[in-house]
């Protein structure tokens, strides 16, 4: 038996097939990048290459041997969109590798990022 749910609005149409029959579920796909500003601050950018938005509630960044620098927030990265955060933490200046922990509505993510400027 197939379960089909359709929701129509003035500017969109969404159709979701039951899990048993669906080939793939819509999901957010966050792609992370890091770079440094001229004054040494870390700029962390999330681009969403997925089909739905992602709500980020917590971001923590660290380099080897340091306690994480934490931002608690509730910000949305829309499908096809991007969002940027700036961390002013001298311990992160010119780090060769950044460890990023993110909590979203879908769960926790861990990324290891090499900043562009390195």
C-alpha positions in Angstrom: 0.0 0.0 0.0 1.3 3.4 -0.9 1.0 6.5 1.2 1.0 9.8 -0.7 0.8 13.2 1.0 0.5 16.4 -1.1 0.6 20.0 0.1 -0.2 22.8 -2.3 0.4 26.5 -1.7 0.3 29.6 -3.8 4.0 29.3 -4.8 4.9 25.7 -4.3 3.9 22.1 -4.7 5.3 19.4 -2.5 4.8 15.6 -2.8 6.1 13.1 -0.4 5.9 9.3 -1.1 5.7 6.9 1.9 9.2 5.8 3.0 8.7 2.3 1.7 8.3 3.5 -1.9 10.3 6.7 -2.0 13.7 6.5 -3.8 15.2 9.3 -1.7 14.0 11.7 0.9 14.5 15.4 0.6 17.3 16.6 2.9 19.5 19.6 3.6 23.2 19.2 2.5 25.5 21.6 4.3 28.9 22.3 2.7 31.3 24.1 5.0 34.1 26.5 4.2 36.4 28.6 6.4 38.7 31.6 5.8 40.3 34.3 7.8 39.6 38.0 7.7 42.5 40.5 7.5 42.4 41.0 11.3 42.7 37.2 11.9 39.0 36.4 12.7 37.7 33.0 11.5 34.8 33.2 9.0 32.8 30.0 8.8 30.4 29.7 5.9 27.6 27.0 5.4 26.1 26.6 2.0 23.0 24.4 1.6 23.2 22.3 -1.5 20.1 20.3 -0.4 16.4 20.5 -1.2 15.2 21.7 2.2 16.3 24.2 4.9 18.5 23.4 7.9 18.1 25.0 11.3 21.4 25.3 13.1 21.1 25.6 16.9 24.8 25.3 18.0 28.2 25.7 16.3 31.5 25.0 18.1 34.9 25.4 16.5 38.3 24.4 17.8 41.8 23.6 16.7 44.0 20.9 18.2 44.6 21.4 21.9 42.0 24.1 22.5 38.6 24.2 24.2 35.9 24.9 21.7 34.7 28.4 20.9 30.9 28.0 21.0 28.0 30.0 19.5 24.4 29.0 20.5 21.9 30.3 18.0 18.9 29.3 16.0 19.6 30.3 12.4 18.2 28.8 9.2 20.2 28.0 6.1 17.7 27.9 3.3 17.9 25.4 0.4 20.3 27.0 -2.1 21.3 29.6 0.4 24.3 30.3 2.6 25.0 31.8 6.0 28.2 33.1 7.6 29.5 33.3 11.1 32.6 35.2 12.4 34.6 33.9 15.4 36.8 36.5 17.0 39.1 34.2 19.0 42.9 34.6 18.9 43.4 30.9 19.5 41.9 30.2 16.0 44.1 32.7 14.2 45.8 31.1 11.2 44.9 27.6 12.3 45.9 25.0 9.6 42.8 22.8 10.4 39.5 23.7 12.1 37.3 21.2 13.8 33.6 22.1 13.6 30.7 20.6 15.6 27.2 21.6 14.5 23.8 20.7 16.0 20.9 20.9 13.6 17.3 19.6 13.8 18.5 16.5 12.0 21.2 15.7 14.6 24.9 16.5 15.2 27.5 16.9 12.5 31.3 16.9 12.7 33.5 18.4 10.0 37.3 18.9 9.7 38.0 22.0 7.6 41.2 23.4 6.1 40.7 27.2 5.8 41.1 28.7 2.3 43.9 31.0 3.4 46.2 28.1 4.4 
